[in-house]
Amino acid sequence: METLQSYTTAQNFFRILLGCLLVFTGTGHLSFLHDGYISQVPDWVPLDKSLVVSLSGVVELLLGISLIFLKCYRVAVGWVAAAFFLAIFPGNYAQYANHVDAFGLNTDSARLARLFMHPLLIIWPLWSTGAWSSLMRGKRA
């Protein structure tokens, strides 16, 4: 179990917001957005695309719930969420490279802009959970 550290109001707000967004997108993966997400799974993934979408939806639900409720594991959840966002980057790149329209990203410029925004998805959980500051404190010790 991690030692609880203090968090700013902004960190708490954005951690809970990210958790809610992940619960929403995870639910979408499993239901009303399922087909749209299938188009983002790269062809080189050796699993059934529908299975990949469903599994990623379950992971998103678990991460979202964990970000909201698992206070004593915030730092670990932050690292896992950042790793998850890093792992899904190839899907976003595949959508751009293959010119796949989905989720309002119907031009190459919109899909490219999304790629440049993706690092924020990686930084967001690291900052809002204190994972990055925890790592920096450990290096100074």
N, C-alpha and C positions, 0 to 999 in steps of 0.2 A: 504494500500500500504506500502511496506517495504521501509525503508531507504536504499538508495544505498550505498554499501560499496565498497571498492577497492578490486580488484581481480588481482592475478598475471597472467602473460601471460600463464603460465602452466595451471592454473585453467581454464582460458577462452578456451584454446586449447582443454583440455580434456572434458570440458562441451559441447563444440560444437561437438567434436568427438562422445561423448556418444549420443548426440541428433541425429546425422546423423546415428549412428548404430541403434538407436531405430526406426527411420523413415524407415530404410532398413528392419529391422526385422518385424516391424509392417506391412509393405507392403507385406512381405513374408507370414505373418500369413493370410493375406487376399487373397493371390494369389498363387504364385509358390511354397511356402513351406507349404501350408495349411495341406496337408495330413501328412507330417512328424511331424508337431506339434500336430496333433491329437493323435499320439502314446504316447505323453508325458502327456496327461491329465489323472490323476489318476482315477481309476474305482470308487472310493468313491465320486467323485464330482457328485452332484445330477442333473446336467444339461447335455444337449446334448453336446457331445465333440466338434462337429463342431462349435456350438454356442460359447462355451468357447474359442476356438481358435480365432474365429472372434472377439469376445469382447476384448480379450487380445490384438489382433492386433490393434484395434481402440485405446485402452489405450496407447499402445506403440507409435502409430503415434502422439497422442495428447501430450504425455510426450516428445517425441523427438522434436516436433515443439515448445513446451513450453520451453524446455531447451535452444533452439537456440534463440528464439525471445522474450520471456517474461522477460526482464531484471529486471523489478521492482518486480517480484514475484519469483526470482531465489531461494531464501531460501525455500519458501513454495514448489516450484516444486522439489527441492532437497529432501525434506522430503517425498513427495508423490512418487517420483521415488524410493527412498530407500525402502519405504513400499511396492511398487509394486514388487521389486526384492525379498523382503522377502516373499511376497505372492506366487510367482511362484516357490519358492524352493521345495515345495512338488512335483511339476511336474518333476523337475530334479531328485529328490530322487526316484520317481516312475520309471523313466527311468532306473535308476541304479538297483533298487530292482527287477524290472520285466525283466531285461536283454533285454531292447528294443534298437535295433540298429536304430540310426537316426543321421543325421548331422555329419557323420564321427566318431561318438562315437560308435564303433563296438566291443569294449571289455569292460569287467567290470572295468579293471584298468583305461581306458580312462574315463569312466563314473564316477568313483570314484574321479579321479583327478579333474573333472569338479565340483564335489560337494565341494572340498576343495578350488576351485577358486571362488566359488559363493560369499563368503563374500566380495571379491573385488568389485563385482557388487553393493553391498549395500554401501560400503564405497565410491566408485567413485562419485556418485551424491552428497553425503554429503560433501565431500571435495571440489569438483569442483564448487559447487554453494555457498559455504560458509555457508551451513546450520549448520555444526558442530561447526565452529568457532563462528557463531552467537549465538548458544546455550551456548557455553562456556563464551562468553562475558556477556550474560544475567545472568549467575550464579555468575559472579564476581561483578556485579553491586549491 
